[in-house]
Amino acid sequence: MMSANGLAMRDVVGRTGIEAGTIRMWEQRFGFPRPRRTPSGHRRYSLDDVAALRRVVAHRRSGLSLPAALERARTSADATDRPSIYAAIATPEASLPTHVLTKRTLIALSRAIEDEALARAAGPVVFAAFQTESFYRRVEHRYRRLAAASDCTLVFADFPAVRTRRGGAAEVPIPPGYALADEWVLAIDAPGYAACLLGWERVGPHQRGGPGDAERRFEVMWTIDPEVTRRACLVAAGLAGGVDAELGNATKALLDDRPLAVESPAPALSALTNRIISYLDSA
């Protein structure tokens, strides 16, 4: 959990997978990142710093040199154009607990949220992010069902181009360098139902799509709070608008015109479910 003073170096290392010595070296040589200092001289980082460092990792994976990756991460940090839905929601004000979960558990949680939407949500707006198109194609049949029941279903992945078609989800490519490419997103906003599941992938030994794919680990937060869910959906609509302005504006208009799901979710239900999830993933 982030304190009022910001994140310590060990927290940043855990959230980005970048070694502390590497972060300090980048700061000394390139002036990036620029953490605040406590009166005792300790570095303190913001969630924007974490998102920027994740962008560096993503740019490096795409083949950019270190100076080019650092420069691109630095210049793409405009807060009005968040490249990360997770970072936009993981604010101190949201106070959402986080869990480190395997992809296997995330799949189960996603299926439960999707099924509940099909069972009870009237005209939901659905956003989801898949790291690769191949991951989405495996479950496209589920999203066709969601699209048939929803006012709008929009999915992000490394698609080659924007594609919208009757009876299916709108497909939106993730721009190069966006931290969203390393995230897991499912957000459903309906007048009678709200749920939001967000995660980002930790650096680990397993490759995407490889033998240990289901054991890849994500830092995850989830909520049924309608205001947090609405905020996540608006961020997602904004990201979609950065790729296709017409699609983004139409989606945002849908959200602006609908009431929130409920006045106040039950905190005890969220707390109990968090405990259940922790036990299931450690079993």
Rosetta blueprint (number, residue, H / E / L):
1 M L
2 M L
3 S E
4 A L
5 N L
6 G E
7 L E
8 A L
9 M H
10 R H
11 D H
12 V H
13 V H
14 G H
15 R H
16 T H
17 G L
18 I L
19 E L
20 A H
21 G H
22 T H
23 I H
24 R H
25 M H
26 W H
27 E H
28 Q H
29 R H
30 F H
31 G L
32 F L
33 P L
34 R L
35 P L
36 R E
37 R E
38 T L
39 P L
40 S L
41 G L
42 H L
43 R E
44 R E
45 Y E
46 S L
47 L H
48 D H
49 D H
50 V H
51 A H
52 A H
53 L H
54 R H
55 R H
56 V H
57 V H
58 A H
59 H H
60 R H
61 R H
62 S L
63 G L
64 L L
65 S L
66 L H
67 P H
68 A H
69 A H
70 L H
71 E H
72 R H
73 A H
74 R H
75 T H
76 S L
77 A L
78 D L
79 A L
80 T L
81 D L
82 R L
83 P L
84 S L
85 I H
86 Y H
87 A H
88 A H
89 I H
90 A L
91 T L
92 P L
93 E L
94 A L
95 S L
96 L L
97 P L
98 T L
99 H E
100 V E
101 L E
102 T E
103 K H
104 R H
105 T H
106 L H
107 I H
108 A H
109 L H
110 S H
111 R H
112 A H
113 I H
114 E H
115 D H
116 E H
117 A H
118 L H
119 A H
120 R H
121 A L
122 A L
123 G L
124 P L
125 V E
126 V E
127 F E
128 A E
129 A E
130 F L
131 Q L
132 T L
133 E H
134 S H
135 F H
136 Y H
137 R H
138 R H
139 V H
140 E H
141 H H
142 R H
143 Y H
144 R H
145 R H
146 L H
147 A H
148 A H
149 A H
150 S L
151 D L
152 C E
153 T E
154 L E
155 V E
156 F E
157 A E
158 D L
159 F L
160 P L
161 A L
162 V L
163 R E
164 T L
165 R L
166 R L
167 G L
168 G L
169 A L
170 A E
171 E E
172 V E
173 P E
174 I L
175 P L
176 P L
177 G L
178 Y L
179 A H
180 L H
181 A H
182 D H
183 E E
184 W E
185 V E
186 L E
187 A E
188 I E
189 D E
190 A E
191 P L
192 G L
193 Y E
194 A E
195 A E
196 C E
197 L E
198 L E
199 G E
200 W E
201 E E
202 R L
203 V L
204 G L
205 P L
206 H L
207 Q L
208 R L
209 G L
210 G L
211 P L
212 G L
213 D H
214 A H
215 E H
216 R L
217 R E
218 F E
219 E E
220 V E
221 M E
222 W E
223 T E
224 I L
225 D L
226 P H
227 E H
228 V H
229 T H
230 R H
231 R H
232 A H
233 C H
234 L H
235 V H
236 A H
237 A H
238 G H
239 L H
240 A H
241 G H
242 G H
243 V H
244 D L
245 A H
246 E H
247 L H
248 G H
249 N H
250 A H
251 T H
252 K H
253 A H
254 L H
255 L H
256 D H
257 D L
258 R L
259 P L
260 L L
261 A L
262 V L
263 E L
264 S L
265 P L
266 A L
267 P H
268 A H
269 L H
270 S H
271 A H
272 L H
273 T H
274 N H
275 R H
276 I H
277 I H
278 S H
279 Y H
280 L H
281 D H
282 S H
283 A L
